[in-house]
């Protein structure tokens, strides 16, 4: 694996340090200011959460660097299948031009569904749905017989 660029190393080490680097603290404060209204809108009831209609496991985060979410999703889906569950995978389809929820096929174009959705459709042992409105994509999976999304 090639060595990470110096700036990337500096950012990751500073971000994950016990106390963020002094230079990154203004970014953390800015992030807090940006997300505060969104958090308040959910707490006050102006925005509502949407339920998928099936038990849901969320694997995601906002972070600097690669964190291994895709391999974790593949591993978890395989373990759930081994236990007799019918999981489905939901994601936004980032990088794809398709915004309407759809079931992703291994033969789809990466331009339509995005690279991660296509990779999961090719490697996962379960259905994959992508769409900017993830709750709608989850409902597609529920109609397809998935009992966990």
C-alpha positions, 0 to 999 in steps of 0.5 A: 500500500502506498504511503499516505501524503504528509498532509493526510497523515498530519490531519488524521493524526491530529484529528484522532489525537486525545486533544485535536491539534490546535490548528484543527480546533477552529474546524471542529468549532465550525462543524459544531456551528453548522450541525447545531441548527440541524440537531435542534430541528430534530430535537424541536420536532421541526424535522422528523426521523423516518422509519424504514419499517424493518429493524435497521443497523446503521454503519456510518460516520463523518471522519477523515480517512478510510475507516473500513465501512464497506468491508464491515458491511459485507462481513455483517451481511454474510454473518446475518445470512449465516444466521438465517436472516434476510439482510439488505444494504441501503446507501445513497449511491454517492457518485452516481447520477441516479437519485431515485431509489432503486435496487442495484444490480451487479451489471449496473453502470458505476456512473448511474449508481456509484462505485460503492453501491456497485461494489456491494451489489457485486460482492454482497450476499444480499440485495442492495438499494441505493437512493438519496432518500434512504428510507425509500430505498429501505422500503424497496428492500422490505418489499423485496423480502429483506427483514433487516436493512 
